[in-house]
Amino acid sequence: MIQSADIREWRNHDVVDPRGHKIGVLEAVYVDTVTDEPAVVTVRTGLPTRQRLVFVPLDEAVVGPDYLKVSHSKGEVRKAPSIGTDDVLLAESEVEIFHHYGMRYEPGVGGERKLARR
């Protein structure tokens, strides 16, 4: 399990897919609001004038020297839900991230958000 403090240290490091293809640069970490464990990261992708932040789950992620390897292919990540570099993730949009990656979405008991940026 990757610890929250550990993954935050990897901001601005490369994020690569299982085959080692660079997806982009780690921008932010989102934790599961129930467990407070890192669950999803945003990865900055695109050309310098047209960058966006795509969401990538940390399931089976591996920290290597100067990179974070995620378990999803570059193609799958590029099609994932995204936000602008100055935007925030809306609570209503969380479910799209989970569905894109085939993950089950469960909001909190009182309907609270599943993800919180750290």
RAGI-V653136 format. One record per residue. N is the residue number from 0. D_LAST is the distance of its C-alpha to the last C-alpha in Angstrom with 1 decimal. Layout:
<<N | D_LAST> <N | D_LAST>>
This chain:
<<0 | 16.8> <1 | 14.1> <2 | 12.1> <3 | 8.4> <4 | 9.6> <5 | 12.0> <6 | 10.3> <7 | 8.1> <8 | 11.7> <9 | 12.9> <10 | 11.5> <11 | 14.8> <12 | 16.6> <13 | 18.7> <14 | 17.9> <15 | 21.2> <16 | 22.9> <17 | 25.1> <18 | 28.0> <19 | 26.2> <20 | 26.1> <21 | 23.4> <22 | 21.3> <23 | 19.3> <24 | 16.5> <25 | 12.9> <26 | 10.9> <27 | 7.2> <28 | 5.6> <29 | 5.8> <30 | 6.8> <31 | 10.2> <32 | 10.6> <33 | 13.8> <34 | 13.2> <35 | 9.6> <36 | 10.2> <37 | 8.8> <38 | 10.8> <39 | 10.6> <40 | 9.9> <41 | 11.3> <42 | 14.3> <43 | 16.3> <44 | 19.9> <45 | 23.2> <46 | 25.5> <47 | 24.5> <48 | 25.9> <49 | 24.5> <50 | 20.9> <51 | 18.6> <52 | 15.3> <53 | 16.1> <54 | 14.2> <55 | 15.0> <56 | 14.7> <57 | 14.3> <58 | 17.5> <59 | 19.8> <60 | 17.8> <61 | 19.3> <62 | 18.3> <63 | 21.3> <64 | 22.5> <65 | 20.6> <66 | 19.3> <67 | 17.3> <68 | 19.8> <69 | 18.8> <70 | 21.5> <71 | 22.0> <72 | 24.6> <73 | 24.1> <74 | 26.3> <75 | 24.3> <76 | 21.0> <77 | 22.8> <78 | 23.9> <79 | 20.5> <80 | 19.1> <81 | 17.6> <82 | 16.6> <83 | 17.7> <84 | 15.8> <85 | 15.6> <86 | 15.1> <87 | 12.5> <88 | 12.6> <89 | 15.1> <90 | 15.3> <91 | 18.8> <92 | 17.7> <93 | 15.6> <94 | 19.0> <95 | 20.1> <96 | 17.5> <97 | 18.7> <98 | 22.3> <99 | 22.3> <100 | 21.5> <101 | 23.8> <102 | 21.3> <103 | 21.9> <104 | 19.8> <105 | 19.7> <106 | 18.1> <107 | 18.0> <108 | 21.5> <109 | 21.5> <110 | 20.1> <111 | 16.5> <112 | 13.8> <113 | 13.0> <114 | 9.6> <115 | 6.4> <116 | 3.8> <117 | 0.0>>
